[in-house]
Amino acid sequence: MINLSMFPKAFCTINKELQRINRNALEQLGEKGVMFKFPPAVASTHTALVLKEPKTKTSIRKIFLPKTVAEMLVKKA
């Protein structure tokens, strides 16, 4: 999520991660922490691309954007 309402102190909140997981491991875990499972690009693949919660609480963070990047995003919005 990108927050531009606090411009010029715009920031991006990292609260999800994209990960490629072995399908067997995903079934064994019962899709714990998985928010979305993307459809496979190739039918015979042994892995799945998933959007999931971060592994640790410290992985959730706020990254402040440089002023030039924030200005470009405001212009595009």
DRENMI-757764 format. One record per residue: residue number from 1; residue in three letters; z, x, y negated of N, C-alpha, C in turn. Coordinates in nm, 3 decimals, decimal comma. Layout:
N
node resi=NUM	resn=ALA	npz=Z	npx=X	npy=Y	capz=Z	capx=X	capy=Y	cpz=Z	cpx=X	cpy=Y
...
REM end
This chain:
77
node resi=1	resn=MET	npz=0,000	npx=0,085	npy=0,117	capz=0,000	capx=0,000	capy=0,000	cpz=0,000	cpx=0,089	cpy=-0,123
node resi=2	resn=ILE	npz=-0,085	npx=0,057	npy=-0,219	capz=-0,092	capx=0,132	capy=-0,345	cpz=-0,040	cpx=0,043	cpy=-0,456
node resi=3	resn=ASN	npz=0,057	npx=0,091	npy=-0,530	capz=0,116	capx=0,016	capy=-0,640	cpz=0,068	cpx=0,075	cpy=-0,771
node resi=4	resn=LEU	npz=-0,016	npx=0,000	npy=-0,842	capz=-0,067	capx=0,045	capy=-0,971	cpz=0,001	cpx=-0,027	cpy=-1,087
node resi=5	resn=SER	npz=0,092	npx=-0,118	npy=-1,057	capz=0,157	capx=-0,194	capy=-1,163	cpz=0,250	cpx=-0,107	cpy=-1,247
node resi=6	resn=MET	npz=0,294	npx=0,004	npy=-1,191	capz=0,384	capx=0,093	capy=-1,263	cpz=0,308	cpx=0,209	cpy=-1,327
node resi=7	resn=PHE	npz=0,181	npx=0,188	npy=-1,357	capz=0,097	capx=0,291	capy=-1,418	cpz=0,164	cpx=0,342	cpy=-1,543
node resi=8	resn=PRO	npz=0,176	npx=0,468	npy=-1,572	capz=0,110	capx=0,583	capy=-1,511	cpz=0,183	cpx=0,643	cpy=-1,391
node resi=9	resn=LYS	npz=0,295	npx=0,587	npy=-1,346	capz=0,366	capx=0,641	capy=-1,230	cpz=0,325	cpx=0,563	cpy=-1,105
node resi=10	resn=ALA	npz=0,197	npx=0,563	npy=-1,078	capz=0,144	capx=0,491	capy=-0,961	cpz=0,182	cpx=0,566	cpy=-0,834
node resi=11	resn=PHE	npz=0,202	npx=0,489	npy=-0,726	capz=0,239	capx=0,551	capy=-0,600	cpz=0,178	cpx=0,477	cpy=-0,483
node resi=12	resn=CYS	npz=0,177	npx=0,544	npy=-0,370	capz=0,127	capx=0,489	capy=-0,244	cpz=0,244	cpx=0,490	cpy=-0,146
node resi=13	resn=THR	npz=0,271	npx=0,376	npy=-0,082	capz=0,379	capx=0,367	capy=0,015	cpz=0,321	cpx=0,382	cpy=0,155
node resi=14	resn=ILE	npz=0,372	npx=0,479	npy=0,228	capz=0,328	capx=0,503	capy=0,366	cpz=0,430	cpx=0,434	cpy=0,457
node resi=15	resn=ASN	npz=0,389	npx=0,325	npy=0,522	capz=0,480	capx=0,253	capy=0,611	cpz=0,414	cpx=0,212	cpy=0,743
node resi=16	resn=LYS	npz=0,297	npx=0,268	npy=0,771	capz=0,226	capx=0,243	capy=0,896	cpz=0,157	cpx=0,372	cpy=0,938
node resi=17	resn=GLU	npz=0,123	npx=0,383	npy=1,065	capz=0,046	capx=0,498	capy=1,110	cpz=-0,062	cpx=0,454	cpy=1,207
node resi=18	resn=LEU	npz=-0,173	npx=0,524	npy=1,202	capz=-0,286	capx=0,499	capy=1,289	cpz=-0,280	cpx=0,603	cpy=1,400
node resi=19	resn=GLN	npz=-0,283	npx=0,558	npy=1,525	capz=-0,266	capx=0,650	capy=1,636	cpz=-0,354	cpx=0,610	cpy=1,753
node resi=20	resn=ARG	npz=-0,408	npx=0,710	npy=1,822	capz=-0,484	capx=0,686	capy=1,945	cpz=-0,387	cpx=0,707	cpy=2,061
node resi=21	resn=ILE	npz=-0,375	npx=0,603	npy=2,146	capz=-0,277	capx=0,603	capy=2,255	cpz=-0,347	cpx=0,575	cpy=2,387
node resi=22	resn=ASN	npz=-0,301	npx=0,641	npy=2,491	capz=-0,351	capx=0,617	capy=2,626	cpz=-0,322	cpx=0,471	cpy=2,662
node resi=23	resn=ARG	npz=-0,422	npx=0,401	npy=2,716	capz=-0,405	capx=0,258	capy=2,749	cpz=-0,293	cpx=0,233	cpy=2,848
node resi=24	resn=ASN	npz=-0,277	npx=0,322	npy=2,947	capz=-0,170	capx=0,305	capy=3,046	cpz=-0,033	cpx=0,316	cpy=2,980
node resi=25	resn=ALA	npz=-0,017	npx=0,411	npy=2,890	capz=0,110	capx=0,427	capy=2,818	cpz=0,137	cpx=0,306	cpy=2,730
node resi=26	resn=LEU	npz=0,033	npx=0,252	npy=2,669	capz=0,048	capx=0,134	capy=2,584	cpz=0,096	cpx=0,014	cpy=2,665
node resi=27	resn=GLU	npz=0,042	npx=-0,004	npy=2,785	capz=0,085	capx=-0,114	capy=2,872	cpz=0,229	cpx=-0,095	cpy=2,919
node resi=28	resn=GLN	npz=0,268	npx=0,029	npy=2,950	capz=0,404	capx=0,057	capy=2,996	cpz=0,506	cpx=0,032	cpy=2,886
node resi=29	resn=LEU	npz=0,469	npx=0,061	npy=2,761	capz=0,561	capx=0,039	capy=2,649	cpz=0,570	cpx=-0,107	cpy=2,609
node resi=30	resn=GLY	npz=0,477	npx=-0,188	npy=2,657	capz=0,476	capx=-0,329	capy=2,619	cpz=0,433	cpx=-0,349	cpy=2,475
node resi=31	resn=GLU	npz=0,353	npx=-0,258	npy=2,425	capz=0,302	capx=-0,262	capy=2,287	cpz=0,415	cpx=-0,266	cpy=2,184
node resi=32	resn=LYS	npz=0,524	npx=-0,198	npy=2,214	capz=0,640	capx=-0,191	capy=2,125	cpz=0,602	cpx=-0,120	cpy=1,994
node resi=33	resn=GLY	npz=0,626	npx=-0,187	npy=1,881	capz=0,599	capx=-0,129	capy=1,750	cpz=0,454	cpx=-0,137	cpy=1,707
node resi=34	resn=VAL	npz=0,367	npx=-0,193	npy=1,790	capz=0,224	capx=-0,202	capy=1,758	cpz=0,200	cpx=-0,325	cpy=1,670
node resi=35	resn=MET	npz=0,138	npx=-0,303	npy=1,555	capz=0,108	capx=-0,413	capy=1,464	cpz=-0,032	cpx=-0,472	cpy=1,490
node resi=36	resn=PHE	npz=-0,126	npx=-0,382	npy=1,526	capz=-0,263	capx=-0,427	capy=1,550	cpz=-0,329	cpx=-0,331	cpy=1,648
node resi=37	resn=LYS	npz=-0,403	npx=-0,387	npy=1,742	capz=-0,479	capx=-0,307	capy=1,838	cpz=-0,627	cpx=-0,326	cpy=1,807
node resi=38	resn=PHE	npz=-0,696	npx=-0,218	npy=1,773	capz=-0,837	capx=-0,225	capy=1,738	cpz=-0,922	cpx=-0,240	cpy=1,864
node resi=39	resn=PRO	npz=-1,033	npx=-0,314	npy=1,854	capz=-1,121	capx=-0,328	capy=1,972	cpz=-1,185	cpx=-0,193	cpy=2,006
node resi=40	resn=PRO	npz=-1,205	npx=-0,167	npy=2,134	capz=-1,263	capx=-0,037	capy=2,173	cpz=-1,409	cpx=-0,024	cpy=2,127
node resi=41	resn=ALA	npz=-1,445	npx=0,095	npy=2,083	capz=-1,583	capx=0,122	capy=2,041	cpz=-1,672	cpx=0,144	cpy=2,164
node resi=42	resn=VAL	npz=-1,611	npx=0,198	npy=2,271	capz=-1,681	capx=0,222	capy=2,396	cpz=-1,601	cpx=0,154	cpy=2,507
node resi=43	resn=ALA	npz=-1,668	npx=0,080	npy=2,593	capz=-1,598	capx=0,000	capy=2,696	cpz=-1,524	cpx=0,086	cpy=2,797
node resi=44	resn=SER	npz=-1,572	npx=0,206	npy=2,827	capz=-1,513	capx=0,287	capy=2,933	cpz=-1,409	cpx=0,389	cpy=2,884
node resi=45	resn=THR	npz=-1,353	npx=0,366	npy=2,767	capz=-1,256	capx=0,461	capy=2,713	cpz=-1,117	cpx=0,440	cpy=2,776
node resi=46	resn=HIS	npz=-1,040	npx=0,547	npy=2,782	capz=-0,905	capx=0,541	capy=2,840	cpz=-0,798	cpx=0,535	cpy=2,732
node resi=47	resn=THR	npz=-0,841	npx=0,528	npy=2,606	capz=-0,745	capx=0,524	capy=2,497	cpz=-0,770	cpx=0,403	cpy=2,408
node resi=48	resn=ALA	npz=-0,671	npx=0,370	npy=2,326	capz=-0,684	capx=0,260	capy=2,232	cpz=-0,637	cpx=0,307	cpy=2,095
node resi=49	resn=LEU	npz=-0,704	npx=0,261	npy=1,991	capz=-0,665	capx=0,292	capy=1,854	cpz=-0,575	cpx=0,179	cpy=1,806
node resi=50	resn=VAL	npz=-0,454	npx=0,214	npy=1,761	capz=-0,357	capx=0,113	capy=1,720	cpz=-0,297	cpx=0,146	cpy=1,584
node resi=51	resn=LEU	npz=-0,262	npx=0,041	npy=1,512	capz=-0,188	capx=0,052	capy=1,387	cpz=-0,045	cpx=0,017	cpy=1,424
node resi=52	resn=LYS	npz=0,048	npx=0,109	npy=1,395	capz=0,184	capx=0,089	capy=1,443	cpz=0,287	cpx=0,132	cpy=1,341
node resi=53	resn=GLU	npz=0,411	npx=0,097	npy=1,371	capz=0,523	capx=0,139	capy=1,287	cpz=0,543	cpx=0,289	cpy=1,306
node resi=54	resn=PRO	npz=0,588	npx=0,360	npy=1,201	capz=0,616	capx=0,503	capy=1,217	cpz=0,725	cpx=0,528	cpy=1,320
node resi=55	resn=LYS	npz=0,725	npx=0,647	npy=1,379	capz=0,821	capx=0,680	capy=1,484	cpz=0,963	cpx=0,691	cpy=1,429
node resi=56	resn=THR	npz=0,978	npx=0,744	npy=1,308	capz=1,111	capx=0,763	capy=1,251	cpz=1,121	cpx=0,700	cpy=1,113
node resi=57	resn=LYS	npz=1,242	npx=0,675	npy=1,067	capz=1,262	capx=0,617	capy=0,934	cpz=1,219	cpx=0,713	cpy=0,824
node resi=58	resn=THR	npz=1,228	npx=0,844	npy=0,850	capz=1,188	capx=0,942	capy=0,748	cpz=1,036	cpx=0,949	cpy=0,732
node resi=59	resn=SER	npz=0,962	npx=0,890	npy=0,824	capz=0,816	capx=0,885	capy=0,811	cpz=0,773	cpx=0,784	cpy=0,705
node resi=60	resn=ILE	npz=0,859	npx=0,689	npy=0,673	capz=0,830	capx=0,592	capy=0,569	cpz=0,862	cpx=0,659	cpy=0,436
node resi=61	resn=ARG	npz=0,760	npx=0,671	npy=0,351	capz=0,778	capx=0,747	capy=0,227	cpz=0,692	cpx=0,694	cpy=0,115
node resi=62	resn=LYS	npz=0,719	npx=0,743	npy=-0,004	capz=0,645	capx=0,706	capy=-0,124	cpz=0,579	cpx=0,833	cpy=-0,178
node resi=63	resn=ILE	npz=0,448	npx=0,826	npy=-0,199	capz=0,373	capx=0,939	capy=-0,252	cpz=0,322	cpx=0,902	cpy=-0,390
node resi=64	resn=PHE	npz=0,361	npx=0,980	npy=-0,490	capz=0,315	capx=0,954	capy=-0,626	cpz=0,175	cpx=1,010	cpy=-0,644
node resi=65	resn=LEU	npz=0,089	npx=0,931	npy=-0,710	capz=-0,050	capx=0,970	capy=-0,730	cpz=-0,066	cpx=1,045	cpy=-0,862
node resi=66	resn=PRO	npz=-0,155	npx=1,144	npy=-0,865	capz=-0,184	capx=1,212	capy=-0,990	cpz=-0,242	cpx=1,112	cpy=-1,092
node resi=67	resn=LYS	npz=-0,220	npx=1,138	npy=-1,219	capz=-0,263	capx=1,047	capy=-1,325	cpz=-0,413	cpx=1,019	cpy=-1,318
node resi=68	resn=THR	npz=-0,493	npx=1,122	npy=-1,290	capz=-0,639	capx=1,103	capy=-1,284	cpz=-0,679	cpx=1,009	cpy=-1,171
node resi=69	resn=VAL	npz=-0,613	npx=1,020	npy=-1,057	capz=-0,643	capx=0,933	capy=-0,943	cpz=-0,604	cpx=0,789	cpy=-0,976
node resi=70	resn=ALA	npz=-0,486	npx=0,772	npy=-1,035	capz=-0,439	capx=0,637	capy=-1,073	cpz=-0,534	cpx=0,573	cpy=-1,172
node resi=71	resn=GLU	npz=-0,582	npx=0,650	npy=-1,270	capz=-0,675	capx=0,597	capy=-1,369	cpz=-0,806	cpx=0,554	cpy=-1,303
node resi=72	resn=MET	npz=-0,855	npx=0,634	npy=-1,207	capz=-0,980	capx=0,597	capy=-1,138	cpz=-0,960	cpx=0,469	cpy=-1,057
node resi=73	resn=LEU	npz=-0,845	npx=0,453	npy=-0,992	capz=-0,818	capx=0,332	capy=-0,915	cpz=-0,806	cpx=0,209	cpy=-1,005
node resi=74	resn=VAL	npz=-0,747	npx=0,225	npy=-1,122	capz=-0,734	capx=0,113	capy=-1,217	cpz=-0,872	cpx=0,071	cpy=-1,264
node resi=75	resn=LYS	npz=-0,962	npx=0,166	npy=-1,288	capz=-1,099	capx=0,134	capy=-1,334	cpz=-1,175	cpx=0,059	cpy=-1,226
node resi=76	resn=LYS	npz=-1,155	npx=0,095	npy=-1,099	capz=-1,225	capx=0,033	capy=-0,987	cpz=-1,171	cpx=-0,107	cpy=-0,954
node resi=77	resn=ALA	npz=-1,047	npx=-0,132	npy=-0,989	capz=-0,984	capx=-0,260	capy=-0,953	cpz=-1,029	cpx=-0,375	cpy=-1,037
REM end
